[in-house]
């Protein structure tokens, strides 16, 4: 069986990443509960047909802080950047979004 080139390009790219800057010094990857909802699955064939996925380049800290894993990432990155763990929210609110790349 032969795979479509678009599928191979998509599957071998950064598809499924949470975003950010692939050129960042900090990459975070974790295993977490995913939430493939109906919209995700209905849009997936279009994403595959587009081929390679290229991340937007900015990490969405605001959205990330709305769930536990995102807050833990903010705590980790803020400490790496020299802040106290208690300052994670302030760090995330002032971050540019290009200092991190996050994938699953």
N, C-alpha and C positions, 0 to 999 in steps of 0.2 A: 504494500500500500504506500502510495506517495502522499506526502503532506504538502499542502499549499504553501508557497513561499511566504505569503502574508502571515500564516499561522506560525511558521518557524521564526520569522522576524519578530513577531509579537512575543512569542513564548521565550525567546532568547534575549529579550530586552528587559527593561526595568518595569515591566507590566506588574501591576499589583502593589507597587510601592506607595507609600503614604506621602511622598513628595519631599520637596526640599532641593538642595543643591548637590548634585552628584560629585561636584568638585570640592565640597566642604571637607574640612579636616576631621569632622566627627560624623561617623555613620552609626546609627542605632538600628538594630534588628532584633525583633522579639517574636515570640510565639504568643498569640493572643486569640481570643474568640473573635472570629470574623463574622461579618454580618451580611452575607450575600442575600440581599433582599430581592424582591421581584424586579425592581428597576435595574439592579445590577445585572441580573441574568438576561433581562430583555435587551440591554445595551451591549452585552458582551460580544455577540457576533459582529456588531459594527466596529468595536474596538479591535477585534482580531483581524477584520478585513482592512483596517487602516495600516496594519503592519507594526513596525517598531514603535514602542511607546517611549516618548521622551518626556521626563518630568518637567514640570513648570519652572523649577528653579527656586521657588520660595516655599518654605514650610509654613503651614497655617497654624501658628501657635494658638490663636484664639479658639479655633475649633478643637484643637488637641486638649486644651485644658478642661473640656466638658466631660472627660471620662478618665477613669483611674489610670490606665496605661499612659495616656498623654500627660497627665500630671506627674507620673513617675519619671517619664522621659525629661520633662522640664526640670525636675529636681536634680536628676543626674547631670544634665547639660549645664545647669546653673552652677553646680559644684565644680565641674570640670573647668568652667570659665572663671572660677575664683570667688564665687559668691557663697553665702551661707545657704544651706538647704531651705531654710525658712524664707528665703528671698526668691524662691522659684517663680512665683506669680509675677513679681515685679520684673524679674529677668525676662520672662516670656513676653510680658506686655511691651517691653522695650526692645526686644530682639528684632532684627531685620528679616529673619526668615531664611537667610542664605548661609547660616553658620552650621546647618545640620542637614543631613540626608537620612530619612527614615524609611525602612522597608520591613517587610514581614517575611 
